[in-house]
Each structure stands twice: as C-alpha cells, then as structure tokens.
Amino acid sequence: MAYRVAGGLLLITMAIACSESKDVNDPGGNVGGGGSAHSAGASGEAGEADPITLGGAGGDTAPGGAGGDTAPGGAGGDLNLGGEGGAGGVASVQFWTPATQHIEIACFGYFDGFATFRADRAELSAEQVVLLAKQTGVPGSTYDGNDDQIHCVVTTTDTAEHERKFTIDGNSDLFGFAPNISVNGGEGGAGGEGGAGGEGGAGPDEFPAATVLGCEFHHPFPDGTAHGQLPPYLANPFCVRQLWAEGASSRFGLALATPAKPYHIEVVHCSQQSIGDTKVELFGLDPGTPIATGVIPPDGPGPDDACLVLDAQVEAPTVGRLVFSSASSTLKSRDVTFR
C-alpha cells in the first residue's frame, strides 16, 4: 500500500495477521454484532450523538440520532467519490435482502483513509433499512487496486449465517460528509505533539470529508508524527477503527465530548497472547495521569475477540489520548471500537 505525500513517496506496508486487524479487501469473519457486552448495544442507545465544542466555534458531531440513527449519508451520491460501478461488465445487484441480519461495510480511499461500518439488522433505524434496500453492488470482493477513489467491500450475513460479499464505490448514497468541529489546544486538549497540548494546536481541525453511514474516514496514523495533526475519533458504536501503532509509544485522539457519559473502548480482533506487553491507557485533561487503563474483558472476549477494554468518564469535554506503549517495542496495528 503506497501513500503519496508532498515532495516524495511514502511507502507503508501493512502486514496484519488474521487475528489482529482486518484488511479492507477481506473484512473477515469477525463481523461481531450488537447486543453483547462487547458490541454496539440495543438500538435505543446506539445512536447517541456527541456534541463537542472544545475551545472554539465547534459544531455538532451528530454521527447519529436517537434510537440508532447514524446519519445515513448524503443524497444520491453527491460526493461522487468513486468511479463507475461494475467491474469487467458485471452487473450490480441489490445486496440488502429481507433475510439479511448483519452488514459490514469496510472502505478504503487513497486520500481519505479507512472507514468501517457494521451493524445488526435490529440496530438499524427504519430510514437506514430503506436506504440499504435501495443499494446495489458488484458481487464479490472485486476491488484489488489502489486508485485515488473510495471503494468498499460489503459483507452481508443472513439468518443461516451465510456470508455474501459485494463491492461498491463512492457513488453510493451511503456516503455523506462528516461534520467539522473546532478543537483548540489547551492543557491536555487537542494540541499537537506533547502531553500538555497547546503547542501547535490552536487552529481548527476539520474532519475528513467522507463518511459511510456515519463512520468517518481516517488515516490510521498516530497523532503528533510526520503525518501531521489528525482529528480525533468520534464515539460511534457502529464503527471499527484501524490504528497503526508505531515504535515504542503511539497516541490517538478520541473525542470525549459529553461530560459524565460512560465511554467504552475495546481493542478487538486480538488475543491476550498477541497483545504481549502492550499497555493501553486513556488520558484526559491531566496528561500525566490516565483516566482508564486497558484490562482483560471481565465477561470474556465476546464476538469481537476483545483483548483489552477501557471504561471512562470526563467532567468536561476534551480530546482524550489513547496511548499504546510497549517496553519491548512490539506494538502492532490494532482494531478499536469506541462508544
């Protein structure tokens, strides 16, 4: 996988074991689902939106509405992010049927990064079900290139747990625009490299332009590196985020936007053996004292194969830092859920 950057070429190779992180072209069998201790939960809690205004003229993140409504996207493919559907003359077909019980949409865009949406049928709003019923895709995981457009592999599971795969692109009206928020640096806030924030963090951070059913696209790099300041991840029970840990310590921003809200984070698609000596901590306003530390899931790994979980609340809106560290410098790329 190659990423172009100004002034040269940055080559990034991602070799991920099946138990660790999923490739966008192979969403894999760990589709998970709501209703367990390690999933999105019932539709009544799934769509809580996190308004956030952190030191500036912030907007409303609103990845979803009440009752599991996660903002089904823009109108009729206005983004026009992808090429024409269909590969090699293969006709697009409807991928959502009355028998479909679970869906996962794993996307990649050269400039946009990764986004993964997944949900059980019972977690979707009526509007989302209607929207999905209108969609078509090319049967099979047909996208194997690395062009400049967004492509997604859609995996559906029916009542008999049979999987089917389809490929869609950015012309689908499942895509919308992520909101912009203003995130100003402050003590432990959204500043650039450095635990106290402030340095280099005074300007607004714009969220990536694209979302798929409310799950925003992100490049999976750590904060405060040569890749530049990255916007924080929004809490959304329907999204699976790829995090590429690097070196002996890597940090990623999380939007802890609602005071007193119970936030829940899971490192998924992993095992206790694979996590090794990796420590995962969440920092809030105090850059020196974690507000949560990853522990073994008390109820077992769950359908997502979680190896560490963290629970936290904040007294004021802030951008938290999820920090991965390892004394043996054995950090690996991870999948994370954040709700």
Secondary structure, 3 states (H helix, E strand, C coil): CEEEECCEEEECCCCCCCCCCCECCECCCCCCCCCCCCCCCCHHHHCCCCECCECCCCCECCCCECCCECCCCCCCCCCCCCCCCCCCCCCCEECCCCCEEEEEEEEEECCCEEEEEEEEHHHCCHHHHHHHHCCEEEECCCCCCCCCCEEEEEEEEECCCCEEEEEEECCCCCEEECCCCCECCCCCCCCCCCCCCCCCCCCCCCCCCEEECCEECECCCCCCCCCCCCCCECCCCCECEEECCCCCEEEEEEEECCCCCCEEEEEECCCHHHHCCCEEEEECCCCCCEEEECECCCCCCCCCCCCEEEEECCCCCEEEEEEEECCCCCCCCEEEEEC
